[in-house]
Amino acid sequence: MARTARVERNTNETRISASVDLDGSGAYDVATGIGFLDHMLEQLSRHSLIDLTVTAEGDLHIDDHHTVEDCGYAVGSAIAQALGERRGITRYGSCLLPMDEALTRVAIDLSGRPFLSWGVAFPTQKVGTFDTELFKEWFRAFAQASGATLHVDTLEGENSHHIVETCFKGLARALRAAVEIDPRKADAVPSTKGALRSD
């Protein structure tokens, strides 16, 4: 069964379409109107091997906040839908991701219980024109919509650009491991409860 999904998220603030193929090759087509966010979503796709398409139109004349947050919701929702009952998945994944002086640890549990622990500090308020505080909003929205317990902790780092990249690439590698089908239990939900959901 194909593990794919497409979602549309339309509000008074944004219009977003996102599609994923969990068993892809890391192909992407991303256009959010925010160059740095595009770059990070491309990294997420390439290093997770999840095919990802995202198009967004947002109220960028106000600021980037709504578009960034809603892209997190849309991508997370698409992944949740593609996972379905989460039957057969490895469920857990983690990565210790270095990039030059920056080092970030990411751990994920596709538990159906959304939670974000964010231990990331940026030495600057912006990367180019992008507000670094918005990255937490993206990760929180992603965790909420995907039904993931997600821990992101930057252990070392002096360059905000490098820190951001380690967060997204670390998520990608952790997510890649977590969505993989476990050949020893491909027919079972990886929980003693028999279900992975938020209720």
C-alpha positions in Angstrom: 0.0 0.0 0.0 1.3 3.4 -1.0 2.2 5.6 2.0 1.3 8.9 0.4 -0.9 11.8 1.3 -1.9 15.3 0.1 -3.5 18.0 2.3 -4.9 21.4 1.7 -4.8 24.0 4.5 -6.7 27.2 3.7 -7.3 30.0 6.1 -7.7 33.8 6.0 -4.0 34.0 6.5 -2.6 31.2 4.3 -3.3 28.8 1.5 -1.1 25.8 1.6 -0.9 22.5 -0.3 1.5 19.7 0.9 2.0 16.2 -0.3 4.4 13.4 0.8 5.5 10.0 -0.2 7.1 8.3 2.8 8.8 5.7 0.6 10.2 8.2 -1.9 13.8 9.1 -2.9 14.0 12.6 -1.3 12.6 14.5 -4.4 11.1 17.9 -3.6 9.3 20.8 -5.1 8.9 23.6 -2.5 7.7 27.1 -3.0 6.5 28.9 0.1 7.5 32.5 -0.8 10.2 32.4 2.0 13.6 31.4 0.6 15.2 30.2 3.8 12.1 28.1 4.7 12.2 26.5 1.2 15.8 25.6 1.7 15.1 23.9 5.1 12.1 22.0 3.7 14.3 20.8 0.8 16.9 19.6 3.4 14.1 17.8 5.3 13.0 16.0 2.1 16.5 15.1 0.8 17.8 13.7 4.1 14.6 11.8 5.1 14.1 10.3 1.6 10.5 11.5 1.9 9.3 13.0 -1.4 7.8 16.4 -0.5 5.8 19.0 -2.4 4.8 22.2 -0.7 3.2 25.3 -2.2 2.1 28.3 0.0 0.6 31.7 -0.4 0.6 33.6 2.8 0.2 37.1 4.2 3.9 37.8 3.9 3.1 41.6 3.7 2.5 41.3 7.5 5.3 38.9 8.3 6.5 35.3 7.9 4.9 33.9 11.0 1.6 32.5 9.7 3.2 31.0 6.6 6.0 29.3 8.6 3.6 27.9 11.2 1.0 26.7 8.8 3.6 25.0 6.6 4.6 23.1 9.7 1.0 22.1 10.3 0.5 21.1 6.6 3.7 19.0 6.3 2.9 17.3 9.7 -0.7 16.6 8.7 0.4 15.0 5.4 2.9 12.7 7.2 0.3 11.7 9.8 -2.2 10.8 7.0 0.4 8.9 5.1 1.3 6.9 8.2 -2.3 5.8 8.6 -2.6 3.4 11.6 1.2 3.5 11.8 1.2 -0.2 11.4 4.6 -1.8 10.9 6.6 1.4 11.5 9.8 1.5 13.5 8.2 4.3 15.4 11.4 5.7 17.1 14.3 7.6 15.5 17.1 9.7 16.7 20.1 11.5 15.2 23.1 13.4 16.4 23.8 15.8 13.6 27.0 17.9 13.2 27.5 20.8 10.8 30.9 22.5 11.3 30.8 24.0 14.9 27.1 23.2 15.4 25.8 19.9 16.9 22.1 19.1 17.4 20.4 16.0 18.9 17.0 15.1 17.6 14.8 12.3 18.9 11.3 11.4 17.7 8.5 9.1 18.7 5.7 8.7 16.3 3.4 8.0 19.2 0.3 9.9 18.2 0.9 12.1 21.3 2.1 15.5 20.2 4.8 17.2 22.3 7.8 19.4 21.5 10.8 19.8 23.8 12.9 22.7 22.3 16.4 23.2 23.6 17.7 25.5 20.9 19.2 28.9 21.3 20.2 31.1 18.4 23.1 33.7 18.8 21.3 36.0 16.3 17.7 37.1 15.9 17.8 36.6 12.2 19.2 34.5 9.5 19.3 36.9 6.6 15.8 38.5 6.9 14.3 35.4 8.6 13.3 35.6 12.3 15.0 32.7 14.1 12.2 32.6 16.7 9.9 31.2 14.0 11.8 27.9 13.7 10.3 26.8 17.1 6.9 27.7 15.7 7.5 25.4 12.7 8.7 22.5 14.8 5.8 22.9 17.3 3.2 22.9 14.5 4.9 19.9 12.9 4.9 17.9 16.1 1.3 18.8 16.8 0.0 17.9 13.4 2.1 14.7 12.9 1.3 13.3 16.3 5.0 13.1 17.3 6.8 13.5 20.5 9.8 15.5 19.4 12.9 16.5 21.3 15.4 19.0 19.6 18.5 20.1 21.5 21.4 22.0 20.2 24.5 21.0 22.1 27.0 23.3 20.4 26.7 26.1 17.9 27.8 29.7 17.1 26.4 30.2 13.6 22.6 30.5 13.5 22.4 29.2 9.9 24.3 26.1 10.9 22.2 25.6 14.0 19.0 25.7 11.9 20.3 23.3 9.4 21.3 20.8 12.1 17.8 20.9 13.4 16.1 20.2 10.1 18.7 17.6 8.9 18.6 16.0 12.3 14.8 15.8 12.1 15.1 14.4 8.6 17.4 11.5 9.7 15.4 10.7 12.8 12.1 10.8 10.8 13.6 8.5 8.1 14.4 5.9 10.8 11.0 6.2 12.5 8.8 5.8 9.4 10.7 2.8 8.1 8.8 -0.5 8.1 10.2 -3.0 10.5 10.4 -6.2 8.6 10.0 -8.3 11.7 6.7 -6.6 12.7 5.4 -5.2 9.4 1.8 -6.2 10.3 1.7 -4.9 13.8 1.2 -1.5 15.5 4.3 -0.9 17.6 2.5 -0.4 20.9 1.2 -2.7 23.6 -2.0 -0.6 23.5 -2.5 -1.9 19.9 -3.0 1.7 18.6 -0.9 4.9 18.2 -3.2 7.9 18.6 -3.7 10.9 20.8 -6.9 9.7 22.6 
